[in-house]
Amino acid sequence: MARTTYDSKEFKSHNKSGKPDNIVEKENDIYMECEAIQKELPSFMRSYFTYLKGNVLPMTRLAYLHDIRFFTNYLINETDLTGAKTTRDITSDEFNNITAADINLFIDYCRKYMVDDGETVTVFENNNRSLARKKSSVSVMFKQLYRAGIIDKNITDGFDPIRVGKPGEREIKALQDDEVMIMLDAVTNGTGLTNHERVYWEKTKMRDKAILVMFVTYGLRLSELQQLNLSSFNFSRGEFKIYRKRGKESIMPLNRSVQIVLDDYINGERNTVIAENSAAEDALFLSLQGRRITERAIRELVKKYTSIALNTSRRSGYSPHKLRATAATSLIGRGNSIYDVAALLDHEQVTTTQLYARHKMNVKRDLVSDMEWELERKDEE
């Protein structure tokens, strides 16, 4: 039985999927958040809501709905395209009068805009990748409204293009193997930590080391690691189960390094923490308060230890996703097949893995060093 709270009521779902309750609870949280946003939006968008539910991942659905809510608020607060006071009250006739030019102005607005909450004025700025996502959210919505007969024209052909760099143009940020060792030394011995950080390090070093080692060994996504349970592991068989995107299950083998750090943590630090409730009793990684560690806390500890490896500020440390890149580049650098690495990291397309292959350091130097020719030289006169 999975339980969560919604509108101050306890929400229960009968879990017959075979997934752990914490995985189901997270899925329910995303589902309920989507449903709540939909209630704020006009009812004539129902066909769009149905399309999202059946065709995109839950987190993508949530992101699109956030974008559309932002768009409808923009219509009310920044334009004269609607007379509505709330997003729910915007009419289909008003949407029918929106032109491609209006959408292009919206995308331009999203590049940089200000929000005044009465006390502070905050400036928000979006890069081209974020703008492209917002454009996609709006484009799909207008296409669905046109197909459903809500609006008379498909205006999406008139949307201005937003250039997003091709994957090959992206700089791959990842730790090198020597930097990984510096990072692991920092979490093992407290090297590079401030006095304040060492206070917490004394209590969480085994947990943090296990987290870092699992990231650089398997290239796990943040959500995959955060949702791990004790029951996810079968130590006698040397394996553990994770839940990927789209609800896919994947069995991962345990190697010796991972078994050591997990054994140290589970039989050491974790035994000193009292789980706050029954839901946390099965969680693998706990906070000092006995709760399942949050994704935010994991991000912060990764940034801390990677910043030490990179010899930079804490703010400039790497995210968990860059440790995923670290695992990919390290595995490929050791001669493993990109197809095998793609399978381990759950890349849907091997072209994604190929990006990390291109990132191999000194690949040109290594290639030409194997092509030395024994050439005779004339004695210098």
N, C-alpha and C positions, 0 to 999 in steps of 0.2 A: 504494500500500500504506500504510494507516494503522496506526500502532503506538502502543501505550500499555502501561503496566505494571499488572498486577493480581495481588495476592497474590504479589508479588516475581517474577512470571513476565512475560515479554514477551507482550503480547496483540496479535495481528496481525489485521487485517480487510482483505479484498480490496475495494478501493473501485472499484466499477463504476457509481457513482451520477452521476458527473460533478461532484460537489462537491469542493472543495479538501480535502486530507487533514486540515487542521487543523479544519475543520468536522465532518468525520466522526469525528475523534478526540474532539472535545468531546461529540458525541452518544454515542459509545461510553462515555465516562467516566460520563455520566449513567446510561446503561443498566446499566453494571456496578455502580454504586453502588446502584441500585434492586435489582438482583439480590442484592447482598450483604445489604441490609436484609431482604429477603424471607426469606433463609435464617435470620435471627434470629427470625422470627415463626412462629407455629403453622402447621402445614401445612394445617389445615382452612380457612385463609383463601385458598386457591388461587383460588377463583372471584372473590374481590375483586381479587387481583393481576391476573387475566386481564382483568377489567373495566377497571381503570386503564390497562393497557397499550394497550387498544384504543380508549379513549374520551377520554382527556385528554392534554394536552401533556406531553412528557417531564419538564419542570421541575415541573409540577403533580403528576405522578405521584410524583416524588421528594419533594415537600413533603408529600403525603398519607401516604406511607410513613413519613416522619420523625414525623408526628403519631401514627400508629398505634403505632409503636415507643414513643413517649413515653407513650401511653395504656396499653400493656401493662406498661411499667415502673411506671407509677402503680398499676396493679392489684396488682402484687407488693409495692411498697414502702409504699404508703399505705392499702391496704385489706385486708380479710380475705375478698375475693371469690375468691381463688385460693390454693391451697397450693403453687403452682409456685415454684421457685427461679430459673428463667430464663424469659424470654419464650417461648422455643420450647416449653416444657413446659406452657403453659396449655392446658387441654382445652376441647373444644367444649361439654361439659356445664357447665363453669364459665361459659362465655359465655352459655349458654342461661338461666342463672339471673340474669344482669345485667338490671336494670330501668332504665326511663327515669329514675327518681329517682337511680340511681347515676351515670348519665351527666350529669345536671344538677349533681351534686356535683363531678364531674370538671371540668366547664366552670368552675364557681365556683372550684375549686382553681387552675385555669390563670390566673385573673385576677392572682394574685400568689402566688408560691411561692418557697421557699428551697432552694438546693442547697449542701450542705456537702461539700467535697472533701477534708476532713481538715485543710486549712490555712486555707482561706478559705470564708466563708459568703457566697454571692452571692444577691441577691434579684432574681428575674425578674418582670416585669410585662407583661401583654399588653393591648392595647387591644381595643375591640369588633370591629374588623376582623380582628384575629388570632384572636380567640375564635371568630368566625364561620367562619373557615377550618378551625379545629380541629373545630368542631361538624360542618361539612360532611364532613370526612374520616371522622369516626366514623359519621355518618348514612349515608353511602354504603356503608360497610363493613357496618353492621347490615342494611341493605336487601338487599345482595348475599348475606349469609349466610342471610337469611330466604328469598330466592328460590331459593337452592341447597338448602334443606331442612336446613341446619346448625342453625338455631335455630327454635323453634316459633312465635314471635311477632315481628311488626314493631313494635318499641318506639319507633320514631323519632317517631311522632305525639305522644308525651308529652314530647319534648325542649322545654325552655324556649326561647322565642324570644330572639334576640340582635339588638337594634336596631343596624343599621349605617346611618349617615347616607346619604341619597340622594345620587347624584352631584352634583346641583345645590347641595347644602349644603356641599360640599367647597370649602375655600379653595384657589384655584389659585395656586400660588407660581411666579412666573416673573420673569426680569429684564425691565426695560423697555429700550427701544432705547438710551437714554443710558447705562444701566448696562452694557449689552453693550459699548459703546465704551470705557467705563472698564476693563472686564475685558480687552479686547483691547489697550488701551494698557499695562496692567500686564504682560501677557505679552510685549509687543513691547519695552518699555523698562525693565522691572524695577521699575516704579513700585509703591510700597507693600510691597515685599518686605523681609524682614529680611536682615541681612548673611549669615546662614547660608543662607537660601533663595537668595540671589543667586549663591552658589557653584555650586549645581546649575542655576539658571536659565541661567547662561552656557553650559552644556553641552546644555540641553534646550529652550531657548526656541522654536526653530523647530518641533520636534516638538509641544510643548504648544500652540503657536498653531494648528497644523494641526488638532489634535484639537478645540480649542474652536470653531474656525470650522466644522468639519464638523458638530459638534453643533448649533450655532445655525442652520446653513443647512438641514440635512436633518431635524433632529429624530430622529436615529438613536437606537436603543436601545443601551445600553452594550455588550451582547454583539455587536451588529451591527458596531459600530465596532472593538471589540477584535479581532475575527476577520478584519478586512480584510487582504488580501495585496497585494503589488505586482502579482501576476497578476490581481487583481480589476479592474484599471484598463486601459482602452483609451483612451489619451490622444489618439490620432489621431482617434478617433470622438467624443471628449469625453464619455465615460461610464464608469461602474463598476458592478459587480454586487455586491449584498449578499444574504444569506440571512436571510429573515424567520422568524417563528414558523411551525410546522408545515412547515418545509422549503421554504417558498415562495422562489423566486428573484425578484429585482426589479432592474431596470436603472435607475440614477439618472444624470441628466445632470450634467456638471460645469459650474459657472459660472466666471467669470473669477477671482473672489476665491479660490475653492477651488483652482483650478489654480495660482495664484501661491503660496499657502502650501504646497501639496504639492510644487511644484517646488523651492522654497527648502529644504524639509526633505529630500526625497529626494536632491537633488544637493548638499546641504550636510552637515548634521549626520549624517544616516544613513550617509553614506560614511565617517565617522570611527569608526563602531561596527562591530566584527567580530562577525558572527553566531556564536553559541555552537555551533550545530550546523546540519545541513542543514534541519531542521524550521523553524528560525528565519530561514533565508535569504530566504524569500518573505514573511515577516511584514512588514506595512507599518510598524507602530510598534514600535520596539525599545527595551528598557531600556538603560541604560549598560553592563549586563553582556552585552548581545548576545542577550537572550532576548525573546520576544514579550512586550510590556508586559502586566501583569496587570490584571484589572478593578479590583482594589483600588488599584493605583497610579493608574489613571485617575480613580477616585473622589476620591482625595486631591488630585490636581492641580486637579480641577474645584472642589472645596471651597475650595482655596487662592485661586484667582483670582476665584471668585464672591464670596468673603468680602471681597476688596478692593473689588469693585464695589459691594457692599452696605454697606461700611464697618462691618463687624462682625467677630467673632472667627472664627478658622479653623474652629472646631467648628460655628459657625452658618452656614457656607457652604452653598451648594446642592449637591444631588446631580446626576449626569448626567441623571436623569429630569426634573429641573426645567429643564434646558436644552432638553429635548424640548418641554416646555411653553412655554418661551421662543420656540422656533421657531414653534410653533402660534399663539401669541397675536400674534407679530410679523407672520406671514403674513396672518392674518385682519385685523389692524389696518391692513394696507396695501391692504385691499379685495379680497383673493382669496376665491374661493368656498370655503365650508366643505367642499363635496364634493371639490374639487381638493386642499385641505389634508388631508382624510381619506385620499385616495389616496396622497399623498406620505408621510404618517406611518404608513400601513398600519393605520388604525383599522378594525376589523371593523364597527363601527356608527357612523354619522355623529353619533349622539347624544353620543358621546364628544367629537367635535370641537366640537359646539355648546357644551360647557362652556367652551371657550376663547373662543368668540365672546362669551359672557356676561361674560367677564373684561375685555373691552376697556375701557381706562381712559377716564374722562370721557365715556363714550358719551352720557349724558343731556345733559351740557353741550354737546357737539358738536351734538346733535340740535336743541336749542332755540336755539342760536346761529344756525342756518340758518333759523329761523322768526321773525326779527325783523319787526316791523310798523312802518311809518312812521306814527306817531301824532302828531297835533298836540297841543301843550301850551298851555294858557292861560298868558299871562304872569303871573308871580307878582306880586301886588299888594304 
